[in-house]
Amino acid sequence: MSTQRSNDILSTFPIAQIRQDFPILQQDIHNTPLVYLDNAASTQRPKAVIDAICDYYRQDHANVHRGVHTLSQRATDAFEGCRDRLQQFIGAQHREEVILTSGATESLNMIARSFGGQHLQPGDEIVLTQLEHHANIVPWYMIAEQTGAKVRFIPYSTETHTLDISELDTIITDKTRIVSAAHVSNVLGIENPIEALSKRAREVDAIFVLDGAQSIPHTAIDVQRLDCDFFVGSAHKMCGPTGIGFVYGRRTLLDKMLPWLGGGEMIEHVDLEGFTTNVLPHKLEAGTPPIAQGVGLHAAIDYLDAIGMGTIHAYTQALTHRALTQMKTIEGIELHCRETLPVNAVSFGIQGIHPFDIGQMLDQEGIAIRTGTHCAQPLMQCLGQAGTARASFYFYNTPDEVDRFVDALRHIQELLS
């Protein structure tokens, strides 16, 4: 993206109107206006989402599915409406292919335990990447230990700042049963070579899982085009509430999966001899579901769609371009990214300054970023870093906030180096 193109996008985006929708951004931290640049960890909620959740609790709350009274029917319609909205938003062919969970972490654990637990055998291989969040590593280690399978990794190249897929055919082999990868890295903000991974997985008849927690807030998702078997996401990364996420799965695969939790709506019948399970999607949704959160997620998707995912993607990348262009001029800056523009996040350090010190000093200026390993210790080992600082942008951030952030970094470098 050129600087001129970036400036054109930033100048035409209705940022003043959008910021009015986010009450939390209207506050001061340490007597200075808040600049929230920790969006890869969690985004903020617009009034439309907050109001939808509050209205549900004021008017419609009850438990779902089995009640015959009016409130239960309203709650059921609202909760199932979230499933229908998600189906449309991600391009699933059937509403039963959308399983609602507590978030992307539970979603990945469900796939690992329910699908992996049934299909993996000793000697089988699970292939991940060195860019993964721990939530897409630990569940696979756990199920590999139980089944005798082996976990392998596609390496990350610190020279090209991309996955090294030059030896992909020797990593994803006839022994591979599952390939699971982040669509976008939560640390580096870069999009992985999904087409190459999907193509190779298909060649060896492996299942392809995509962790979309960092992509769905910024990019229009079409699971058919992505050619994935499973796709997961979290609402709180996309202006929705905490406590709800989803699994998309091909129906032919979900039909074969056994419930991994028992109780509630996953049951069709129970007697003294045993039980039978419900049909999709309910057989994979045990217990009382996150009803109010579903209402909030529905409202969040409506809000994002009203702006337009293409518009959000372009604006966020323009902010990222502005930040990177200025950060490169800071003496001693270490940028852990390639020339190709990251989607939304910049991971960095300053020579001689601990990332925690950077984060704490920015906080004194009212600027919120993330510091540490970002739940990605294998990647930190590859980078040769104990941790990094990470700034991540979203469509409610402003160019002036980017400038404040970079000016504060420059001051920190001058003060501590």
C-alpha positions, 0 to 999 in steps of 0.5 A: 500500500502506498502512502498516498493510498493509505492517506486517501483511505484514512481521510474518507473513512467516517471515523468521527461518527464511528467513535461515537458508537463506542462509550469506552473510548470516551475516557481518560487514562492517567489524565490523557485520552485513551488510545486502545491498541490491544485489539488483537487481544480483545476489541471494544463493543459498540452501543448497539451490542451493549443495548442488544444484550441489555434489552434481552435481559430486560425483556426476553430472558429465559432458557431456550429450546424446551420451554413452551412459554412466550419468554422461552420462545423469544429467547430461543428465536434470539439464540437461534437467530445468532446461528442463522446470522453466523451461517450467512456471515461465513458462507456455511451451506447449512445452519447445522454446520455452525456450532456455538461455543464459549470461544475459539479455544473451546472450539479448537478443543472440541475439534481435537477431542471429538474429531481427533479423539475418534479418528487419530491412531498411533503413528498418525500425524498432526501438522501445525505451524510455528505461528500458532496461538497456544490454543491451537497447539496444546489441545493437539498435544493432549490428543496426540498423547492420548492417541499415540499420534505425533505433532509436527510443525511447519517452520517460520522463516525469520529471513522472509517473515513468512512460513517456510513452505518450501518443504511442505511435501515432506511435512504434510505427508500420507501420515498426516491426518489433520492440518491446523493453522492460524488464518492470521497470526495473532503476534505478527498480523500476517496472513498464512499461505492458506491456499497452499496449506489447503491444497496440500492437505487435500492431496493427502486426504487430511482434514484442514482446520483454520483458526480464524480468531484474528481474521474474521474481525478484519476480513470477509470470510467465505468458508467455501472459498477457503476450502477448510473443513473446520473454521473457528472464531471468537465474538470478543475479537469482533466487537461482540461479547466475551463467552461465545464463539463458534465452530464451522464444520462440514456437515459430513464431518460433524455428523460423525463426531460424538459429543464431547460434553454431556447434558442439556440439549445434546440429549434426545433420550435418557433412561436407566439403560443409557441415552441417545444423542440429539441431532446437529447442531444440538448434540455438540452444544451441552448445557445452557448455551450463552444466550445473551452472548448470542444476542450480542454476537448477532448485533456485532455482526450486523454492526460490522456488516453495516460498515462493510468488511472490505471497508474495515480491512482497508482502513485497518491496513491503512492505519497499520501502514501509517504506523509502520512507516513512522516506526521505521524511523525510530532509532533501535526499533526492531520490527518483526514483520515483512514488507508485505503489510500485516493485516492489523498487528505490529510486533516490535521491540526497541534495542536495550528496552524491555517490552514490559517497560515499553508497555508500562510507559505507554500506559502512563500516556494513556496508550494500551498495547500488549507485551509478553509472549502473546500465548505464542511461546514457540514463535518467540523461541523462533524469533529469539525473543523472550517477548515482544510489544504488540500494537494492534489496530481496528476501525475505531482507531484514528490516524491521530492515535497512531501518531500519538503512539509513535511519538510516545515510542520515540520519547521512550527510546530517547529516554531509556536507550 
